[in-house]
Amino acid sequence: MVGRVAKHTDIAEQLRTRLRTDEFPVGSTFPAVALITSEYGVSPTTAYRALKHLESLGEVRVGHGTATVVLSEPAPRDPDPHALLAEAREHLNRATALLDELADTLTRRHTEESRDGR
């Protein structure tokens, strides 16, 4: 089985695609956690993490008690080390799953060749 992308990352990418289609113009308010929760059928925590992921990419500014706003360009800021670590962990999980699949395939092939006397 191939490694899976975290749900909040998947939702963030879907929202990012919608940003690229100008569904949410620069300076406009972005869907609130409650709307993302109902639209994608996820928990408020997952919806919030998706918004924070978009914020870490400089796409939006998440308001605290106010609206989330679409930015015109990435906000200058240091990358969030926790977000970078989570992203690296996801990549490693996918790579590990692919390597496991490859090892299983090679082991089966070797076993079959040994059985057939090759």
C-alpha positions in Angstrom: 0.0 0.0 0.0 1.3 3.4 -0.9 1.7 6.0 1.8 -1.2 8.4 2.2 -1.3 12.2 2.4 -2.6 13.6 5.7 -6.3 14.7 5.3 -5.6 18.3 6.2 -2.8 18.5 3.5 -5.2 17.0 0.9 -7.9 19.5 1.8 -5.3 22.4 1.8 -4.3 21.4 -1.7 -7.9 21.3 -2.9 -8.4 24.7 -1.4 -5.2 25.9 -3.0 -6.5 24.8 -6.4 -9.6 26.8 -5.8 -7.5 29.8 -5.0 -5.8 29.4 -8.4 -9.1 29.5 -10.2 -9.9 33.0 -8.7 -12.9 31.6 -6.8 -11.4 33.5 -3.9 -9.9 36.8 -5.2 -6.9 38.5 -3.4 -8.1 40.3 -0.4 -11.4 38.4 -0.1 -12.3 36.4 3.0 -11.7 32.7 2.8 -14.1 30.0 4.0 -14.3 29.7 7.8 -13.4 26.5 9.7 -17.1 25.7 10.0 -17.7 25.9 6.3 -14.7 23.8 5.5 -15.8 21.3 8.2 -19.2 20.9 6.6 -18.1 21.0 3.0 -15.3 18.4 3.4 -16.9 16.3 6.2 -14.0 16.7 8.5 -13.5 17.8 12.1 -12.9 21.4 13.0 -9.3 20.5 14.0 -8.6 19.1 10.5 -10.2 22.1 8.8 -8.1 24.5 11.0 -4.9 22.5 10.2 -5.7 22.8 6.5 -6.0 26.6 6.9 -2.7 26.7 8.9 -1.1 24.7 6.1 -2.2 27.3 3.5 -1.0 30.0 5.8 2.4 28.4 6.1 2.5 28.5 2.2 1.7 32.2 2.3 -1.6 31.8 0.6 -3.8 33.1 3.3 -3.6 34.9 6.7 -5.6 33.0 9.3 -7.5 35.4 11.5 -7.7 34.8 15.2 -11.3 35.7 16.0 -11.5 37.4 12.6 -11.8 36.3 9.0 -9.1 34.4 7.1 -8.0 36.6 4.2 -6.5 35.6 0.8 -3.1 37.1 0.3 -1.7 38.6 -2.9 1.7 37.0 -2.4 3.3 34.9 0.2 3.8 36.7 3.4 7.4 37.0 4.4 8.0 34.6 7.3 10.3 31.9 8.5 9.0 28.4 7.6 7.2 26.7 10.4 9.6 23.9 11.5 6.6 21.7 12.7 5.0 22.0 9.2 8.3 21.2 7.5 8.8 18.2 9.8 5.2 16.9 9.1 5.7 17.3 5.4 9.0 15.5 5.5 7.4 12.7 7.6 4.7 12.3 4.9 7.2 12.0 2.1 9.3 9.5 4.1 6.1 7.4 4.8 5.3 7.3 1.1 8.8 6.4 0.2 8.9 3.7 2.8 5.7 2.2 1.6 7.0 2.2 -2.0 10.2 0.5 -0.9 8.2 -2.1 1.0 6.2 -2.8 -2.1 9.3 -3.1 -4.2 11.0 -5.5 -1.6 7.9 -7.7 -1.6 7.8 -7.8 -5.4 11.5 -8.7 -5.6 11.2 -11.3 -2.9 8.2 -13.0 -4.7 10.0 -12.9 -8.0 13.2 -14.4 -6.5 11.1 -17.1 -4.8 9.3 -17.9 -8.1 12.6 -18.0 -10.0 14.2 -20.3 -7.4 11.2 -22.6 -7.5 11.3 -22.7 -11.3 15.1 -23.5 -11.2 16.2 -20.3 -12.9 
